[in-house]
């Protein structure tokens, strides 16, 4: 039954195709990335002030 119903090659090809697509970031991930970039900029500004 498994061989007639499930085409493993077709499923595997679909999975490989989906891996190539860029992943969308959730809103939470986008906000976290933005906050990390801002923190990095502030850190760099503080280091410039110390010199």
N, C-alpha and C positions, 0 to 999 in steps of 0.2 A: 504494500500500500504506500509506503514511504516513497518509493521510487516513482510511482505514478503521480502522486499528488505534489510532492515537493521537488522542485528542480533546483538542486543545490548550486549548480553553476550559475544559474540566473540570479539567485539570491546573492551569491558571492560577488558577481559583477555589479549588482546594485549597491552593495556595501562599499565596494572600491570606488564607485562613481561618487557616492555621498561623501567619502573621505576627501575628495578633491575640492569640494565646495568650501568656500570660506565660512567659518562659523560666525554667527551673529553673537554680539555681546549682549548680555542682559543689561538692564538699566543699572543694576547694582554693580556689576563689573565695570561699566563705563565710569560710574561715579568713583569707584575705588581707584581706578587707573588715574583719573583726573586728580584726586586727592594726593596720590603718591607722587605725581609729577609736580604738584604745587609744593609738597614737602621737600622734594629734591631741590627745587629752585630756591626755596627759603634757606636751605642748608648751604647752598652755594653762595648766596648773598652774605650769610653770616661769616663764611670763610673768607670772603673778599674783604669784609670789614675788619677782620682780625689782622690782616696783613697790612 
